[in-house]
Amino acid sequence: VYLRRLVKAADKISALIKCVDEAQSGNAEFKTAEKGIHAKVDEMAAQMPEVADFVTEFLPSYGKTLDQLL
């Protein structure tokens, strides 16, 4: 059961990353989806420490340039 929830969270995170990428590319249609998916990922993060760790440690770097990361 927990593994199923973890896979579902990974799928939502993947969708969120796609939205971030599309929004950074100028596709404004993904902004609304990004907000909704981000809210769902935040709900999952409140219950699953693995999701919370990913959101805290890795998610902020998505959508940034290499110069911004360095």
TIMI-308884 format. One line per 2 residues: number of its first residue (from 0); their letters; for each residue x, y, z of C-alpha. Coordinates in pm, whole numbers, plus 50000, padded with zeros to 5 digits. Layout:
NUM	a	X Y Z | ... .
//
This chain:
0	vy	50000 50000 50000 | 50277 50246 50090 .
2	lr	50469 50161 49774 | 50161 50240 49567 .
4	rl	50131 50580 49737 | 50501 50643 49677 .
6	vk	50468 50564 49306 | 50163 50794 49286 .
8	aa	50365 51072 49451 | 50650 51018 49203 .
10	dk	50401 51049 48919 | 50268 51377 49059 .
12	is	50621 51509 49108 | 50701 51418 48748 .
14	al	50392 51607 48630 | 50493 51906 48843 .
16	ik	50842 51908 48692 | 50687 51899 48344 .
18	cv	50469 52199 48434 | 50769 52391 48567 .
20	de	50965 52313 48252 | 50681 52420 48023 .
22	aq	50618 52740 48220 | 50989 52827 48198 .
24	sg	50967 52777 47822 | 50694 53038 47803 .
26	na	50393 52809 47784 | 50152 52989 48017 .
28	ef	49888 52716 47988 | 50082 52507 48237 .
30	kt	50079 52772 48514 | 49731 52676 48638 .
32	ae	49813 52306 48628 | 50137 52375 48814 .
34	kg	49951 52538 49103 | 49704 52251 49134 .
36	ih	49965 51978 49110 | 50195 52161 49351 .
38	ak	49914 52171 49608 | 49862 51796 49569 .
40	vd	50235 51727 49604 | 50241 51942 49917 .
42	em	49957 51733 50063 | 50153 51417 49990 .
44	aa	50468 51571 50139 | 50284 51626 50467 .
46	qm	50226 51251 50494 | 50535 51107 50328 .
48	pe	50884 51212 50439 | 51041 51099 50110 .
50	va	50821 51338 49917 | 50892 51619 50162 .
52	df	51266 51560 50124 | 51245 51570 49744 .
54	vt	51035 51886 49746 | 51276 52056 49986 .
56	ef	51607 51938 49842 | 51559 51894 49468 .
58	lp	51245 52061 49338 | 51374 52420 49375 .
60	sy	51651 52353 49122 | 51409 52261 48842 .
62	gk	51356 52541 48594 | 51685 52710 48678 .
64	tl	51975 52759 48439 | 52317 52607 48501 .
66	dq	52449 52951 48591 | 52177 52990 48854 .
68	ll	52259 52649 49000 | 52628 52732 49035 .
//
